[in-house]
């Protein structure tokens, strides 16, 4: 190489170093990422708009607008952060100085294998009429505490939003701080990664329409933390999104106030997500968590769910899907609907729209009632087992072992007609709560396998236990059609049936259905 060429390369390198040095002087957020006092290189740090990586010395810098008011760390694989009570300290609030300092301290963790508990729609309100706090303490607390106690190995937890109910924050003096206090009382409680729901927005303030979303989130950010961020647990990358665009209170024609919102991921988050995923290999499993579902079921055709996109504005769901394109395994975890729906969008992408802890928001209370959602699923939570890149899952009903809460069978001959019964039909319905297309449902009569078909209809028991408590239709907790019902027609009315339900991981549950099977609110 000629001398002048070498001189040119040297000058270019010197110029680049000078530019970087000048830019570094303009950083208004600086910090380090350390573990045991040693630097962690290549860690992803973000202000919610931009991402950057730590250098070999564990240092980073950001030119930040500081619009979000904090900096967060995408906790690297093989590490954890300390927690403040329930809140993992993966973020640092900014003080508003000309140059803010945000340092992170990690601890090493062998977390390629772990159990993840997914909770959503807890809806604590401290409402006297429905006794939600009492129900929470009697139903959820002992169940979750015992599950934590008996689960070996590494354990983590996350929520999918609606820990509270915004319309009760000021009326009942019960909001996010009170929710945290209740959760911290769970014996053996572990830190929780939170995501935000529509009911976790602050409803107070005379804001203009375009200001509500950015203002209503401030209380959540102050009490809980970032409303969107990412982290790694072992070999899996988790993304927590806020897909609620809050529009504030609206007066309805009946004079009541409704807190309105749109469902979608805003432009700022989409741009941040693209940057975040630029640091993640396509072979890494993604778990994307948000409150409202991406998909719904229009109808069943030959037993298969025909999906539609549920984001409010046309094209909004496709924008998110584009950001996730190319990843070999994507699992969407959502809540909001208070029912269990598992949809397979493609071989590489599926959505679990998980059951609410609160079921029908704790509204069904007292004798003759059951803690049940409008699709017939008992209130509960999901349990995910992660081993490297392999993820398996199960459903846990409050107060019941996993092995006894996967389905409920109905003898439709004994179900009253007002609850959907069909006396004389010899039909049997089976509600398989955590069903997805990999599950198999088998019914045998006198040893002979009889045909079963997947149907969309109403759960009879929910229609019974919700009678006179919620309207028959027109509200969020009216009985709802579900696609995880199965129907078999038997040759005789009195013969016992052998029912076998098998999930996609080979776990099998069996039940002998003695007929006639009595129907009533106490039935199993």
Long-range contacts (C-beta under 8 A, 24 or more apart in sequence): 23-63, 24-61, 26-63, 27-61, 27-62, 27-63, 27-99, 28-62, 28-63, 28-64, 28-66, 28-98, 28-99, 28-100, 29-61, 29-62, 29-64, 29-66, 29-71, 29-94, 29-99, 29-100, 29-101, 29-102, 30-59, 30-60, 30-61, 30-62, 30-99, 30-100, 30-101, 30-102, 31-59, 31-60, 31-71, 31-92, 31-101, 31-102, 31-103, 31-104, 32-57, 32-58, 32-59, 32-60, 32-103, 32-104, 33-58, 33-60, 33-73, 33-103, 33-104, 33-106, 34-58, 34-103, 34-104, 34-105, 34-106, 35-79, 35-105, 35-106, 35-107, 35-108, 36-107, 36-108, 40-76, 40-79, 40-106, 42-76, 43-73, 43-74, 43-76, 43-104, 44-73, 44-74, 44-76, 44-230, 44-276, 44-279, 45-71, 45-72, 45-73, 45-74, 45-102, 45-104, 46-71, 46-72, 46-74, 46-229, 46-272, 46-275, 46-276, 47-71, 47-72, 48-72, 48-226, 48-228, 48-229, 48-268, 48-272, 49-268, 49-271, 49-272, 50-272, 50-275, 51-272, 51-275, 51-276, 51-278, 51-279, 53-279, 64-94, 66-94, 66-96, 66-100, 68-221, 68-226, 69-93, 69-94, 69-221, 70-94, 70-102, 70-221, 70-225, 70-226, 71-100, 71-102, 72-225, 72-226, 72-229, 73-104, 73-231, 74-229, 74-230, 74-231, 74-232, 74-276, 74-279, 75-106, 75-231, 75-232, 75-233, 76-106, 76-232, 77-111, 77-232, 77-233, 77-234, 77-235, 78-108, 78-109, 78-110, 78-111, 78-234, 79-106, 79-107, 79-108, 79-109, 80-106, 80-107, 80-108, 80-109, 80-111, 81-105, 81-106, 81-107, 82-107, 83-191, 85-180, 85-184, 85-191, 86-180, 86-183, 86-184, 86-189, 86-191, 86-192, 87-180, 87-191, 87-192, 87-194, 87-224, 87-225, 88-191, 88-192, 88-193, 88-231, 90-225, 90-229, 90-231, 91-225, 91-226, 91-229, 109-154, 110-154, 111-154, 111-233, 111-234, 112-234, 112-235, 112-386, 112-387, 112-388, 113-153, 113-154, 113-234, 113-386, 113-387, 113-388, 114-153, 114-154, 114-155, 114-156, 114-233, 114-234, 114-386, 115-151, 115-153, 115-154, 115-155, 115-156, 115-383, 115-384, 115-385, 115-386, 116-155, 116-156, 116-157, 116-158, 116-233, 116-383, 116-384, 116-385, 116-386, 117-144, 117-147, 117-148, 117-155, 117-156, 117-157, 117-158, 117-381, 117-382, 117-383, 117-384, 118-157, 118-158, 118-159, 118-160, 118-333, 118-354, 118-381, 118-382, 118-383, 118-384, 119-157, 119-158, 119-159, 119-160, 119-192, 119-357, 119-381, 120-159, 120-160, 120-161, 120-162, 120-197, 120-291, 120-334, 120-335, 120-336, 120-354, 120-355, 120-356, 120-357, 120-381, 121-160, 121-161, 121-162, 121-197, 121-335, 121-336, 121-338, 121-356, 121-357, 121-358, 121-361, 122-159, 122-162, 122-163, 122-164, 122-179, 122-356, 122-357, 122-358, 123-162, 123-163, 123-164, 123-165, 123-199, 123-356, 123-357, 123-358, 123-361, 123-362, 124-163, 124-164, 124-165, 124-174, 124-178, 124-179, 124-182, 125-164, 125-165, 125-168, 125-172, 125-174, 126-168, 126-172, 126-173, 126-174, 126-178, 127-168, 127-172, 130-361, 130-362, 130-363, 130-365, 131-362, 131-365, 132-358, 132-361, 132-362, 133-182, 135-362, 135-365, 135-371, 136-182, 136-362, 137-182, 139-371, 139-379, 139-398, 139-399, 140-357, 140-398, 141-185, 141-186, 141-187, 143-396, 143-398, 143-399, 144-186, 144-381, 145-186, 145-187, 145-188, 145-189, 147-383, 147-396, 148-186, 148-188, 148-189, 148-190, 149-187, 149-188, 155-190, 156-190, 156-191, 156-193, 156-233, 157-190, 157-191, 157-192, 157-193, 158-192, 158-193, 158-194, 158-195, 158-238, 158-240, 158-289, 158-333, 159-192, 159-193, 159-194, 159-195, 160-195, 160-197, 160-289, 160-290, 160-291, 160-333, 160-334, 160-335, 160-336, 160-354, 161-194, 161-195, 161-196, 161-197, 161-198, 161-199, 161-200, 161-244, 161-290, 161-291, 161-335, 161-336, 162-197, 162-198, 162-199, 162-200, 162-291, 162-335, 162-336, 162-356, 163-194, 163-197, 163-200, 164-199, 164-200, 165-199, 165-361, 166-198, 166-199, 166-200, 166-201, 166-202, 166-203, 166-259, 167-199, 167-203, 167-257, 167-259, 169-202, 169-203, 169-204, 170-203, 170-204, 175-219, 175-223, 176-200, 176-219, 176-220, 176-223, 176-224, 177-223, 180-223, 180-224, 193-231, 193-238, 193-240, 194-224, 194-225, 194-240, 195-227, 195-228, 195-240, 195-241, 195-242, 195-289, 195-290, 195-291, 196-220, 196-224, 196-227, 196-228, 196-242, 196-244, 196-291, 197-244, 197-291, 197-292, 197-335, 197-336, 198-244, 198-246, 198-259, 198-261, 198-291, 198-292, 198-336, 199-259, 200-224, 201-244, 201-246, 201-259, 201-261, 203-248, 203-249, 203-259, 207-248, 209-247, 209-248, 212-246, 212-247, 212-248, 213-245, 213-246, 213-247, 213-266, 216-246, 216-248, 217-242, 217-246, 228-269, 228-272, 230-276, 233-386, 234-386, 234-388, 235-284, 235-285, 235-388, 235-389, 236-284, 236-285, 236-286, 236-287, 236-386, 236-389, 236-391, 237-280, 237-284, 237-285, 237-286, 237-287, 238-286, 238-287, 238-288, 238-289, 239-273, 239-276, 239-277, 239-286, 239-287, 239-288, 239-289, 240-289, 240-290, 241-265, 241-269, 241-273, 241-288, 241-289, 241-290, 242-269, 242-290, 242-291, 243-290, 243-291, 243-292, 243-311, 244-291, 244-292, 245-312, 262-312, 262-313, 263-292, 263-310, 263-311, 263-312, 263-316, 264-311, 264-312, 264-313, 264-316, 264-317, 265-290, 265-311, 265-316, 265-319, 265-320, 270-319, 270-320, 270-323, 273-320, 273-323, 274-323, 277-323, 277-324, 277-327, 280-327, 282-326, 282-327, 282-328, 283-328, 284-327, 284-389, 285-327, 285-328, 285-329, 285-330, 285-331, 285-389, 285-391, 286-324, 286-327, 286-329, 286-330, 286-331, 287-331, 287-333, 287-391, 288-324, 288-330, 288-331, 288-332, 288-333, 289-332, 289-333, 289-334, 290-332, 290-333, 290-334, 291-334, 291-335, 291-336, 292-334, 292-335, 292-336, 293-332, 293-334, 293-335, 293-336, 293-337, 293-341, 293-351, 293-353, 294-320, 294-321, 294-332, 294-334, 294-351, 295-343, 295-345, 295-351, 295-353, 296-341, 297-341, 297-343, 297-456, 297-483, 299-456, 300-454, 300-455, 300-456, 300-483, 303-453, 303-454, 304-437, 305-343, 305-483, 307-343, 307-345, 321-349, 324-349, 329-389, 329-391, 331-391, 333-382, 338-373, 338-374, 338-476, 338-477, 339-373, 339-374, 339-375, 339-377, 339-480, 339-482, 340-373, 340-375, 340-377, 340-395, 340-433, 340-434, 340-435, 340-484, 341-375, 341-482, 341-483, 341-484, 342-434, 342-435, 342-436, 343-436, 344-436, 344-437, 350-436, 352-382, 352-393, 354-381, 354-382, 355-379, 355-380, 355-381, 355-382, 355-395, 355-433, 357-381, 357-398, 360-466, 360-470, 360-477, 361-476, 361-477, 363-469, 363-470, 363-477, 364-465, 364-466, 364-469, 364-470, 368-465, 368-521, 369-465, 369-469, 369-521, 370-461, 370-465, 370-521, 371-398, 371-399, 372-461, 372-462, 372-465, 372-466, 373-462, 374-459, 374-462, 374-466, 374-477, 374-478, 374-479, 374-480, 375-431, 375-459, 375-462, 375-480, 375-481, 375-482, 375-484, 376-408, 376-431, 376-433, 376-459, 376-460, 376-461, 376-462, 376-482, 377-431, 377-433, 378-405, 378-433, 380-405, 392-505, 393-434, 394-434, 394-503, 394-507, 395-433, 395-434, 397-433, 403-509, 405-433, 406-432, 406-433, 406-434, 406-501, 406-503, 406-509, 407-431, 407-432, 407-433, 407-499, 407-501, 407-509, 407-511, 408-433, 408-461, 408-523, 408-524, 409-497, 409-499, 409-511, 409-513, 409-517, 410-460, 410-461, 410-517, 410-519, 411-513, 411-515, 411-516, 411-517, 411-519, 412-460, 413-493, 413-515, 413-516, 414-516, 414-517, 414-518, 414-519, 415-460, 415-519, 416-519, 418-463, 419-460, 419-461, 419-463, 419-464, 419-519, 420-457, 420-458, 420-460, 420-463, 421-460, 421-519, 424-493, 425-489, 426-489, 426-490, 426-491, 426-492, 426-493, 427-487, 427-488, 427-489, 427-490, 428-487, 428-488, 428-489, 428-490, 428-497, 428-513, 429-455, 429-457, 429-460, 429-485, 429-486, 429-487, 430-485, 430-486, 430-487, 430-488, 430-499, 430-501, 431-459, 431-482, 431-484, 431-485, 431-486, 432-484, 432-485, 432-486, 432-501, 433-484, 434-484, 434-503, 435-483, 435-484, 436-504, 438-503, 438-504, 439-501, 439-502, 439-503, 439-504, 440-500, 440-501, 440-502, 441-486, 441-499, 441-500, 441-501, 442-499, 442-500, 442-501, 442-502, 443-488, 443-497, 443-498, 443-499, 443-500, 444-497, 444-498, 444-500, 445-490, 445-491, 445-492, 445-495, 445-497, 446-495, 447-498, 450-488, 450-489, 450-490, 450-491, 451-488, 451-489, 452-486, 452-487, 452-488, 453-486, 453-487, 453-488, 454-483, 454-484, 454-485, 454-486, 455-485, 455-486, 455-487, 456-481, 456-482, 456-483, 456-485, 457-481, 457-482, 457-485, 458-482, 459-485, 460-519, 461-519, 461-521, 461-523, 464-519, 464-520, 464-521, 465-521
